[in-house]
């Protein structure tokens, strides 16, 4: 047999290398496709930690990034980036309709995108705003005005044991919302908004319950994140030193009286909520604190003050001694 020519050998080697390269490219494309399809499938699924029902309002002129980011923040979709891609590839982002969308069941990201483009104009929602510090009684009173046929008695009965965990928020809810549904929405929102600090609350000196009780006092005793942190340190030091808290807020709660109407006799009432005659915290929260107040308990601002007052303009004045405190009262409150 005649020897194979060098040209034939070179051609065969080149073809082999070409097939290997093609095989590598095809394998790479297949693997990449599988990864992309798997990722898309996972991101398309509804979030596992959804709090339903929830709502989201697309305001006129709102940008696509703000919309997609907002929907991720309220756990309607898993990924704002994936929703943005779906809207960009399969729809025209300019077709997103400004309206209030209600999500009462889990939806895929594709379904959410379709909903945004279709618009949702039939929702007759109530804007229900429960502010920081409000008690169960306050919420019930507001709900009776805002929600037709609201069962105030049932709400108070079911919500009172949950005082402190009805998260302050602006909720968009149907007019048909029941007392049980409102409680469920608020408590689930509380769980979601405090999830990242729940371990810190539980392991703190006061524990989860004590943290919420003190935070509920701070909501009424202070008026800003800064003053909350200052007052938090003062009150926690008072407890450590065996001093009574002497907070008017707990008396306001049990007597259902505003601060200006409290009398000297009110400071002597026989009640576990009287922090003038009892040491330590009241037995339950006196309202529903927001995140700033909770963080103020966990991260107080260290200081050397023992007393504080708020003047008529809402400015805080601190003192280290009783004499200084009385001087502040004479100067700023009389």
C-alpha positions, -999 to +999 in steps of 0.1 A: +000+000+000+014+034-010+021+058+019-006+083+027+001+117+014+008+145+039-020+166+024-046+139+031-034+136+067-036+174+073-071+176+059-083+148+081-068+165+112-084+198+103-118+182+098-114+165+132-106+198+149-136+214+132-160+187+144-146+190+179-151+228+179-186+225+165-194+198+191-181+221+219-202+250+206-233+229+203-228+215+238-221+250+252-253+263+236-274+234+249-260+238+285-265+275+284-300+271+271-309+246+298-295+270+325-314+300+310-346+280+307-343+267+343-335+302+356-364+317+337-387+290+350-377+296+386-380+334+383-413+332+366-429+314+397-447+335+423-427+344+454-429+320+483-433+347+509-463+366+494-487+384+517-520+383+499-542+402+492-519+431+483-522+460+460-499+482+439-506+515+423-490+526+391-491+563+390-493+583+358-457+588+344-442+561+366-411+546+351-408+509+342-379+504+367-399+520+395-429+497+387-409+465+385-389+474+416-421+483+435-437+450+426-406+431+438-406+450+471-442+440+478-434+404+468-456+402+438-427+390+416-394+373+425-372+394+403-377+430+391-351+423+364-369+393+350-402+413+350-384+442+332-371+417+306-406+401+301-422+436+296-394+447+273-393+415+251-429+404+250-448+437+254-443+474+249-436+490+282-454+521+271-486+501+272-485+497+310-517+512+324-518+536+353-542+521+378-544+503+411-538+465+408-550+440+433-532+407+437-554+383+456-538+351+443-502+340+433-494+350+397-464+341+375-442+370+363-457+366+328-492+369+342-482+400+361-468+416+330-500+408+311-520+423+339-500+455+338-505+459+301-542+452+303-548+476+332-572+471+361-597+498+363-626+481+380-610+481+415-629+502+439-603+502+467-602+520+500-569+537+510-567+527+546-538+544+565-529+530+599-502+552+614-475+544+638-485+542+675-522+537+669-539+511+692-565+485+683-592+509+694-579+536+671-577+512+642-613+499+649-626+535+650-610+543+617-621+511+600-657+517+611-656+550+592-638+538+561-651+502+556-688+498+550-704+474+575-672+468+593-676+446+624-659+467+650-668+445+679-652+414+663-621+433+653-615+445+688-621+411+702-598+393+678-571+421+675-566+430+711-544+400+719-523+410+689-518+446+700-483+456+688-482+434+657-507+452+636-482+468+613-486+506+605-489+510+568-511+524+540-532+496+528-553+495+496-582+471+504-616+462+490-647+477+505-658+442+514-628+436+536-638+419+569-623+423+604-606+390+601-591+398+567-578+432+580-562+416+610-546+389+589-532+414+564-517+436+592-501+407+611-486+392+580-472+426+570-457+429+605-440+395+601-427+404+567-414+439+577-396+426+608-383+393+594-347+406+591-346+418+627-367+391+643-337+372+656-322+404+671-355+411+688-357+376+703-321+376+715-323+411+730-324+417+768-361+426+766-370+397+742-394+401+714-424+410+735-405+435+756-390+451+725-425+456+711-439+469+743-411+495+747-413+504+710-450+511+714-442+535+743-415+552+722-440+559+695-460+581+719-432+594+740-409+605+711-415+621+677-386+613+655-361+584+649-335+604+667-356+612+698-368+576+699-332+564+702-324+589+729-355+582+750-350+544+744-316+546+762-330+567+790-359+543+796-338+511+794-313+526+819-342+535+842-353+498+842-318+485+848-314+509+878-348+499+892-364+532+885-400+535+874-404+545+837-428+574+846-442+576+810-475+593+804-480+573+773-491+542+791-516+562+812-530+577+780-536+542+767-553+527+797-574+558+805-581+566+768-572+602+775-549+626+755-518+638+773-531+673+779-561+659+798-542+639+823-545+651+859-523+646+890-549+620+903-544+600+871-508+594+880-520+575+911-545+551+895-542+514+904-533+498+871-504+477+858-502+503+830-493+530+856-455+533+851-453+559+879-464+534+906-450+502+889-415+494+879-407+478+845-428+476+814-466+475+811-480+440+806-488+445+769-480+470+741-499+502+742-501+505+704-486+493+672-451+505+666-434+510+633-399+499+623-381+531+635-394+526+670-385+489+671-350+497+659-347+524+685-352+498+712-326+475+696-301+503+688-305+531+713-283+562+713-261+560+745-264+591+767-261+602+803-295+618+807-322+605+831-350+629+824-366+644+793-395+667+783-410+679+750-418+716+747-448+730+729-429+730+696-420+693+699-384+699+708-368+676+734-349+689+764-328+664+784-315+666+820-291+645+841-305+656+875-339+663+889-330+699+895-321+703+858-353+685+849-374+709+870-356+739+855-364+726+820-401+722+830-401+758+844-384+772+813-402+753+785-436+742+798-447+771+820 
